[in-house]
Amino acid sequence: VRTPRPVRTAYETALDVACSNCRAEPGQWCTRDDGMPKRIPCVARLAAAGATDQGHPHNFDEPRTTEGTP
């Protein structure tokens, strides 16, 4: 089931920096053009936070599970 709320784990490090794309301040969610919060941060913000290319792909699909746990 898809939820319109931001995916908190996707924002873990991104909330520490401002977004150069949508202009969200540190601690605020990224926003779409209509002002609604984005589910995941802008790519530019992830890059600025150092959350990209850590040797493994990012998977923002839902539901998030750990192996062996539904």
N, C-alpha and C positions, 0 to 999 in steps of 0.2 A: 504494500500500500504506500503510495507516494504522499508525502506530507509537504505542505508549503513552507514549513519552518526551515531555517538554516540547519545544516548538518554540523553539529558542534565539533565533532572530531576533525572535520575538514578544515576548521578554522584554528586548530590548536596553536600553531606558531604564527599564523597570519594575523591574528588580532594584536600582535605586538607592534606591528608597523602600519603606517598609513597606506592607503591604496592610491597609486598614481593613475589608475584607470577610472574608477568611479568616485574618487576623492573621499572615500570613507576614512574617518580619523581612527587612530589606534583605539582598540576596544569596541569599535562599531562594526556591524555586519556590512559587507559589500551590498550595493543596491543596484537594481535594474534601472533602465531608463525611466520607468514609470514610478520610481521611488520605493518599490517593494523590495524587501531583503532578498538577496540571492541565496540559494541553497548552499552553494560552495563559493569560496573566494575567487576573485578575478585572478587569472594566470599571472599578471604582473605583480600582484600582491604576494602570491605564493613564491614567486622568484625572489622578490625583495626580502622575504622572510627566510630564505634559504630552504624552503620546503620542497624544492624540485630536484629531480635527478639524484636521488639518494641510493642509486643502485638497485632499486626495485620499483615496479610500476605502482602508481597510485590508483586505487580502486574506490570510487565513490558510489558504487552501486549499493542498493539497499535490498534486503536487510543485511547489515554487517554481521558476520558471524566469525567465530574462530573455529579452526578445524576440529571436528568432532562435537561441536556444540551447535544446536539448531538456532 
